[in-house]
Amino acid sequence: MARFIPRDTFGIPNSIPKTYFLGHHQAGAQKIKSVLPSISLVLECRDFRLPLSTHNPNLEQSLAGRDRLVVYTKSDLGRDTPGAKSALRRVYGDRVVFWDKNKPRTTDDLIKRLRDAASATHSLTGLRALVVGMPNVGKSTLLNALRSAGSFGKKAKAAKTGDQAGVTRKVGTAVRIIDSEKNGGVGSGVYIMDTPGIFQPYVEDGETMMKVALAHGIKKGLIDDEILADYLLYRMNLWNPSIYGHYCEPTNDVNEFLEAVAKREGRLRTGGVPNVPEAAARVLSMWRAGKLGRFVLDDLSENDIQAHELMLKEPRLSANQAKKMQKEERKKVREGL
């Protein structure tokens, strides 16, 4: 049998959108700016599977100069990538927190960081923290975990959560997660505000959009599931083709892969014909649950991180400029360019 050779590149379809910047994103960004003067600490959430792709350049500009902890959520879903945490620590030092909702110790460690910050804050109103980040990176889930682990035990959730982008639409009211010192807490207490996920106005790289879509960071359906499954197959082949070995032999053909998944999972139409769209949706669901490898999608070599940091310093497009660019992109697609 010939040795399997995975694709070394992935062709980005012209149909890939270049933004997911909605009205409530713009409104949320403006609200964040208005409340920042009262905020002592920012918890910026990024998906550990996409540590660079979920680093929003526009948020970076708004938060410049603020005390900040970078919280990499869903850290269990990228655990199979060697050296990823070390690479990020080299960039952000002790400002980095790796959080896993299924490991209470990681929540307790973050609570301790907040208590230490509150002890150093001399404010009659307590430490005010703001949770920010891209859509569906786990901000509300983090807030609920902090509230549960703080001074309040197993109380009701403080924020609504979901498995898709756009669940939180407004900046929330301050939620107390640690009581004041006189009630057994620290200082004048710790309060956290949730915010809607803020997308960037324009993304020049179509691959970044596919990564974000894989992590459910944009609305389902904006990128076809079969395209995302093909991109995921490309990445799995680069990591380790045996990840999907119980479905079929290594392949670069997404149709072959999805038909094998459909047959194995019983996703069949009348007459036993493989239901490829259902198989694609199943593949994406399994990957999001960590059942098709737990790898970081972004490349984290020193050169890649440096290139990302340089990109953050470039002037960003405004919302109006982004809309103009989108119109031009759609025109190119229509004309077949």
C-alpha positions as CSV (number, residue, x, y, z in Angstrom):
1,M,0.0,0.0,0.0
2,A,1.3,3.5,-0.9
3,R,2.2,5.7,2.0
4,F,-0.5,8.3,2.7
5,I,0.5,11.9,2.0
6,P,-1.8,14.6,3.5
7,R,-2.6,17.8,1.7
8,D,0.0,20.5,2.6
9,T,-2.4,23.4,1.7
10,F,-6.1,24.0,1.8
11,G,-7.9,26.1,-0.9
12,I,-10.1,28.7,0.7
13,P,-13.4,28.9,-1.1
14,N,-14.6,32.4,-2.3
15,S,-17.8,31.9,-0.4
16,I,-16.1,32.3,3.0
17,P,-17.5,35.5,4.7
18,K,-15.0,38.1,5.9
19,T,-16.9,39.3,8.9
20,Y,-19.6,38.5,11.5
21,F,-19.8,42.1,12.9
22,L,-23.4,42.6,13.8
23,G,-25.3,45.5,15.3
24,H,-25.2,44.3,18.8
25,H,-21.4,43.8,18.5
26,Q,-21.0,47.4,17.6
27,A,-23.3,48.5,20.4
28,G,-21.5,46.2,22.9
29,A,-18.1,47.6,21.9
30,Q,-19.3,51.2,22.6
31,K,-20.8,50.1,25.9
32,I,-17.6,48.5,26.9
33,K,-15.7,51.7,26.3
34,S,-18.2,53.6,28.4
35,V,-17.8,51.3,31.5
36,L,-14.0,50.9,31.3
37,P,-13.3,53.9,33.5
38,S,-14.9,52.1,36.5
39,I,-13.2,48.8,35.8
40,S,-10.1,47.7,37.8
41,L,-9.4,44.4,36.0
42,V,-10.3,42.9,32.6
43,L,-10.6,39.2,32.1
44,E,-10.1,38.7,28.4
45,C,-11.3,35.3,27.3
46,R,-9.9,33.5,24.3
47,D,-10.6,30.0,23.1
48,F,-7.5,27.9,23.8
49,R,-8.0,26.0,20.5
50,L,-7.8,29.4,18.7
51,P,-5.4,31.4,20.9
52,L,-4.5,33.8,18.1
53,S,-7.7,33.7,16.0
54,T,-9.9,34.7,19.0
55,H,-7.6,37.6,19.9
56,N,-9.7,40.5,18.7
57,P,-7.5,43.4,17.4
58,N,-10.3,45.9,18.1
59,L,-10.7,44.8,21.7
60,E,-6.9,45.0,22.0
61,Q,-7.0,48.7,21.1
62,S,-9.9,49.4,23.5
63,L,-8.2,47.6,26.4
64,A,-4.7,49.1,25.9
65,G,-3.1,50.0,29.2
66,R,-5.7,48.2,31.4
67,D,-4.7,45.6,34.0
68,R,-5.7,42.3,32.3
69,L,-5.7,38.6,32.7
70,V,-5.8,36.6,29.5
71,V,-8.1,33.6,30.3
72,Y,-7.7,30.7,27.8
73,T,-11.0,28.9,28.0
74,K,-11.8,25.3,26.9
75,S,-8.1,24.4,27.6
76,D,-9.0,20.7,27.8
77,L,-9.9,20.8,24.1
78,G,-6.4,21.7,23.0
79,R,-4.5,19.5,25.4
80,D,-2.9,17.3,22.7
81,T,-0.8,20.1,21.2
82,P,2.6,19.9,22.8
83,G,4.2,23.2,23.9
84,A,1.1,25.3,23.3
85,K,0.8,26.6,26.8
86,S,4.5,27.2,27.1
87,A,4.5,29.3,23.8
88,L,1.7,31.5,25.2
89,R,3.3,31.9,28.6
90,R,6.4,33.2,26.8
91,V,4.4,36.0,25.3
92,Y,2.1,36.9,28.2
93,G,3.9,35.7,31.2
94,D,2.0,35.5,34.5
95,R,-1.0,37.3,33.0
96,V,-2.1,34.0,31.4
97,V,-4.7,31.7,32.9
98,F,-5.7,28.3,31.4
99,W,-9.2,27.5,32.4
100,D,-11.3,24.3,32.1
101,K,-14.9,24.3,33.3
102,N,-14.6,20.6,34.2
103,K,-11.6,21.2,36.5
104,P,-12.7,23.1,39.6
105,R,-9.0,23.7,40.5
106,T,-8.6,26.0,37.5
107,T,-11.6,28.0,38.7
108,D,-10.2,28.1,42.3
109,D,-6.9,29.3,40.9
110,L,-8.6,32.2,39.1
111,I,-10.6,33.1,42.2
112,K,-7.3,33.3,44.1
113,R,-6.0,35.7,41.4
114,L,-9.1,37.9,41.9
115,R,-8.8,37.8,45.6
116,D,-5.2,38.9,45.4
117,A,-6.2,41.7,43.0
118,A,-9.0,42.8,45.3
119,S,-6.6,42.9,48.3
120,A,-4.4,45.4,46.4
121,T,-7.4,47.5,45.4
122,H,-8.3,50.3,47.8
123,S,-11.9,51.0,46.7
124,L,-15.1,51.4,48.7
125,T,-17.0,49.8,45.9
126,G,-14.8,46.8,45.6
127,L,-12.9,45.3,42.7
128,R,-14.8,45.8,39.4
129,A,-13.8,43.3,36.7
130,L,-15.1,43.0,33.1
131,V,-15.3,39.8,31.1
132,V,-14.7,40.4,27.4
133,G,-13.9,38.4,24.3
134,M,-15.0,37.1,20.9
135,P,-18.4,35.4,20.5
136,N,-18.8,31.9,22.1
137,V,-15.4,31.8,23.8
138,G,-17.0,30.9,27.1
139,K,-17.4,34.3,28.9
140,S,-20.8,33.5,30.5
141,T,-19.8,30.0,31.4
142,L,-16.7,31.4,33.1
143,L,-18.8,34.0,35.0
144,N,-21.2,31.3,36.2
145,A,-18.3,29.1,37.4
146,L,-16.7,32.0,39.3
147,R,-20.0,32.9,41.0
148,S,-20.5,29.3,42.0
149,A,-17.0,28.9,43.4
150,G,-16.9,32.3,45.1
151,S,-18.8,33.2,48.2
152,F,-22.2,32.0,47.1
153,G,-22.1,28.2,46.7
154,K,-24.4,26.5,44.2
155,K,-26.7,29.4,43.4
156,A,-28.5,29.9,40.2
157,K,-26.6,30.8,37.1
158,A,-25.8,34.5,36.8
159,A,-25.5,34.5,33.0
160,K,-27.3,32.7,30.1
161,T,-25.1,30.3,28.2
162,G,-25.3,28.4,24.9
163,D,-23.4,26.4,22.3
164,Q,-23.5,29.0,19.6
165,A,-22.5,32.6,19.1
166,G,-24.6,35.5,20.2
167,V,-26.3,34.2,23.4
168,T,-25.2,37.3,25.3
169,R,-26.4,40.5,23.6
170,K,-25.9,43.2,26.2
171,V,-23.4,44.3,28.8
172,G,-24.7,42.8,32.1
173,T,-25.1,44.4,35.5
174,A,-22.3,43.8,38.0
175,V,-22.5,40.3,39.6
176,R,-20.9,39.8,43.0
177,I,-18.7,36.7,43.1
178,I,-16.7,37.4,46.3
179,D,-18.1,39.0,49.4
180,S,-16.6,41.8,51.3
181,E,-14.0,41.3,54.0
182,K,-16.5,41.9,56.8
183,N,-18.6,39.0,55.4
184,G,-15.7,36.6,55.1
185,G,-14.5,37.7,51.7
186,V,-11.8,40.2,50.7
187,G,-11.6,44.0,50.7
188,S,-15.0,45.5,49.6
189,G,-15.8,42.4,47.5
190,V,-15.3,41.5,43.8
191,Y,-17.9,42.2,41.1
192,I,-17.8,41.0,37.5
193,M,-19.8,42.2,34.5
194,D,-20.5,40.0,31.5
195,T,-20.4,41.4,27.9
196,P,-21.6,40.3,24.5
197,G,-19.0,38.6,22.3
198,I,-17.4,41.3,20.0
199,F,-16.3,40.2,16.6
200,Q,-13.9,42.3,14.6
201,P,-15.3,44.4,11.7
202,Y,-13.3,42.6,9.0
203,V,-11.1,39.4,8.7
204,E,-8.7,39.4,5.8
205,D,-7.8,35.7,6.2
206,G,-10.5,33.2,5.2
207,E,-8.8,30.4,7.1
208,T,-9.3,32.3,10.3
209,M,-13.0,32.5,9.6
210,M,-13.2,28.8,9.1
211,K,-11.4,28.2,12.4
212,V,-13.7,30.5,14.2
213,A,-16.7,28.7,12.6
214,L,-15.4,25.3,13.6
215,A,-15.4,26.6,17.2
216,H,-19.0,27.9,16.8
217,G,-17.8,31.5,16.9
218,I,-20.2,32.6,14.1
219,K,-23.8,31.8,13.3
220,K,-24.3,28.2,12.0
221,G,-24.8,28.1,8.3
222,L,-22.7,31.1,7.3
223,I,-20.1,28.5,6.2
224,D,-21.3,25.2,4.8
225,D,-20.8,22.3,7.2
226,E,-19.2,20.2,4.4
227,I,-16.6,22.9,3.8
228,L,-15.8,23.0,7.5
229,A,-15.7,19.2,7.6
230,D,-13.2,19.2,4.7
231,Y,-11.0,21.8,6.5
232,L,-11.2,19.7,9.7
233,L,-10.2,16.6,7.6
234,Y,-7.2,18.6,6.3
235,R,-6.1,19.5,9.8
236,M,-6.7,16.0,11.2
237,N,-4.5,14.5,8.5
238,L,-1.7,16.9,9.5
239,W,-2.1,16.0,13.2
240,N,-2.7,12.3,13.0
241,P,-5.0,10.5,10.5
242,S,-5.6,7.7,13.0
243,I,-8.0,10.1,14.8
244,Y,-10.7,9.0,12.4
245,G,-9.4,5.5,11.8
246,H,-12.5,3.8,13.1
247,Y,-14.4,5.3,10.1
248,C,-12.0,4.8,7.2
249,E,-8.4,4.7,6.0
250,P,-6.6,8.0,5.7
251,T,-8.0,10.1,2.9
252,N,-7.9,13.6,1.5
253,D,-11.3,13.1,-0.1
254,V,-14.0,14.7,2.2
255,N,-16.8,12.8,0.4
256,E,-15.1,9.5,1.1
257,F,-14.7,10.5,4.7
258,L,-18.2,11.7,5.2
259,E,-19.8,8.8,3.5
260,A,-17.8,6.5,5.8
261,V,-19.1,8.5,8.8
262,A,-22.6,8.3,7.5
263,K,-22.5,4.5,7.2
264,R,-20.9,4.0,10.6
265,E,-23.2,6.4,12.4
266,G,-26.4,5.3,10.6
267,R,-26.9,8.7,8.9
268,L,-28.6,7.2,5.8
269,R,-31.3,8.3,3.4
270,T,-33.9,6.0,1.9
271,G,-32.2,3.1,0.1
272,G,-29.1,3.3,2.3
273,V,-27.7,6.3,0.6
274,P,-25.2,8.2,2.9
275,N,-26.7,11.4,4.2
276,V,-23.6,13.6,3.7
277,P,-24.9,16.8,5.2
278,E,-25.9,15.0,8.4
279,A,-22.6,13.3,8.5
280,A,-20.8,16.6,8.2
281,A,-22.9,18.1,11.1
282,R,-22.1,15.0,13.2
283,V,-18.3,15.4,12.5
284,L,-18.4,19.0,13.6
285,S,-20.3,18.2,16.7
286,M,-17.8,15.4,17.7
287,W,-14.9,17.7,17.1
288,R,-16.4,20.5,19.3
289,A,-16.9,17.9,22.0
290,G,-13.2,16.8,21.8
291,K,-14.0,13.4,20.3
292,L,-11.9,13.9,17.1
293,G,-8.7,15.1,18.6
294,R,-7.9,17.9,21.0
295,F,-5.6,20.1,19.1
296,V,-4.9,23.8,18.9
297,L,-5.8,25.0,15.4
298,D,-3.5,28.1,15.4
299,D,0.2,27.7,14.6
300,L,2.2,28.9,17.7
301,S,5.7,29.0,16.4
302,E,7.7,32.0,17.5
303,N,7.4,33.5,14.0
304,D,3.6,33.0,13.9
305,I,3.1,34.7,17.3
306,Q,5.4,37.6,16.3
307,A,3.5,38.0,13.0
308,H,0.2,38.1,15.0
309,E,1.6,40.7,17.4
310,L,2.7,42.9,14.5
311,M,-0.8,42.5,12.9
312,L,-2.4,43.8,16.1
313,K,-0.4,47.1,15.7
314,E,-1.7,47.8,12.2
315,P,-4.6,50.3,11.8
316,R,-7.9,48.4,11.8
317,L,-10.8,48.9,9.5
318,S,-13.9,50.7,10.8
319,A,-17.3,49.1,10.6
320,N,-18.2,51.2,7.5
321,Q,-14.9,50.3,5.8
322,A,-15.6,46.6,6.6
323,K,-19.0,46.8,5.0
324,K,-17.4,48.4,1.9
325,M,-14.9,45.6,1.7
326,Q,-17.6,43.0,2.1
327,K,-19.5,44.5,-0.9
328,E,-16.4,44.3,-3.0
329,E,-15.9,40.7,-2.0
330,R,-19.5,39.8,-2.9
331,K,-19.1,41.6,-6.2
332,K,-16.0,39.5,-7.0
333,V,-17.8,36.3,-6.2
334,R,-20.8,37.2,-8.5
335,E,-18.4,38.1,-11.3
336,G,-16.5,34.8,-10.8
337,L,-13.2,36.5,-10.1
